[in-house]
Amino acid sequence: MDFNFQREVDRSNMKKDLFSWPEQIATGWEQGRAAASKYHDAATPSHLIWAGMGGSAISGDFLNGLLADTAPFPLTVHRGGPLPAWAGEGTAIVLASYSGNTAETLATANEAIEKGCTIYALTSGGKLAEMAGERGFETWTVHGGRMPRAALGEAFGTALGAFHEHGWINIGSEVIDETISTLKLNGERLSADPSESGHPLHNLLTDVLDKHPMIYGSGAFVPVARRWAAQINENGKRAAQWGVMPEMNHNEVVPYVEGGEWGKWYSVMILDDPEAPADVRKRIPITAELAKKAGWSAHIVRPSAKSTLARMLELTLLGDWLSYWLALAQGIDPSPIPTIMELKARLED
């Protein structure tokens, strides 16, 4: 692997976005709190729906993973289509569209209005911002100019700040500080040449270049596994799958042993949260051992940060850099997604 040409390949400068993760979290946290502080009558909802697509939906997944044990309401992530029948008065819905022009999210907005939901908007502008201004929705504005998937830090940070300000969750400043410090430290390490054997991504990158990655997480790390797969899809232009521990021990583990020689084309990557329940953690080395015994490659990836938030984003950044280096190793600019753009254009015809 030769990465001396990375500037020529990374023409859209995704590397800059990767380095901006600490700043995005810091900026988002402050602007989310500032935006929400303008509204003092935000009642705690009976249920909250996070509605978005693609890179705008993933913040909802991260909130769900982080807050599942502490949020005072259930949180559902909605990716297009009709809203649940139970949605109505007492239900809050966050309409998340980075561009503000996502067709599915705008359709959801109209249905949410009809159902009488309390509506919040997270966007950088577009039609959603116009609708929010006209109808008086509480709006959490983020900066534009990035690809939605490259703006996760700011979008997620903004949501955290707004949720905290409304009293729906309680996140101490020390957790935010640790998260920012962790992202800064790891960004420097991960930006080095991954062809060096001591690089944190060297073995993972070597595998993902030749094999189909299957990424697993449990609890708060489930959305991180999903993010890894999506980033490998969009940035690395490769297929990838994600799944949930321990559920995969009841189905997907079977071909590890009984699937024949095709397993040599797959690599298992398990995101191991040190704070996960003991019965879940016990499964991880056993699962990896079964995979290796059958000829698969297997990796157990562990974070070093203390707080759940910092651990989640530490591994998220790791996956983002992995997808970046995967694209460059193939001589591909990671930013353009012409297939998605063509699909959108044809749907508009």
Summary of the structure (lengths in Angstrom):
residues: 349
radius of gyration: 20.3
end to end distance: 42.0
largest distance: 60.9
contacts: 1212
relative contact order: 0.14
helix: 54%
strand: 13%
